[in-house]
Amino acid sequence: MKRMIGIFDSGIGGLSILEKLREFLPKETFLYYADTKNSPYGNKDKNELIKICFKAVDYLVQEGCKVIVVACNTATTICMKRLKEKYKDIIFIGTVPAIKVASDAKYKNILVMATPLTIKAMRTKELIKDNIKNFQNIYLVGCEGLAEAIEKGNVQEVQKILKNSFKEYKDKNIDVIVLGCTHYPFIKNEISKEMPNIPLIDGAEGVAKEVKRQLEKNNLLSKEQEGTAYFVNSKML
């Protein structure tokens, strides 16, 4: 039996991570757990979200996954510590807002858009403290309801939320926008229409590189000629 790489998110968001993983690791087989039953994660109470993540990980562990990718910024920033405490033998790779990438590129005015829960998370505060330099300004924008609107394909609601979210930042000379939710890469065009000519960065490539590094470090790289991906929806379990 092939040992798979497990990935979970509240719905379609983590597919942006899966796409990059398949590009970096074409020989690996992936199991994507779309937790649409509990979507969105970004408006959940912390303790409720921890229980939800435990259930997702239980399923992926049961399926024999060799590595688990938490393909959600909210779940990573809120739950990763508890996941590592409970599943001590599992290799976890999380997804966090690419604040370090933006800072290392020496952008001065950095806007981070994410779910309200991610924005408030202690892990996000740590990323800012560890990476933002004195010459840099960072603006945190909690986009209430945006991931849910993307999940539902509600283009009008997406546009409305973006307009309201960005209105007070039009005159801040924003140099870069960090997409702090794995759903947001799917609306890059809409974001660029609202905030033109500003680079957009996300954490997908960093996650893919870290998964590859962990597989190499633990001698877990697949020897198959070609990998594949399987998908499961929590509503069907």
Order of alpha helices (4+ residues) and beta strands (2+ residues): beta-alpha-beta-alpha-beta-alpha-beta-alpha-beta-alpha-alpha-beta-alpha-alpha-beta-alpha-beta-alpha-beta
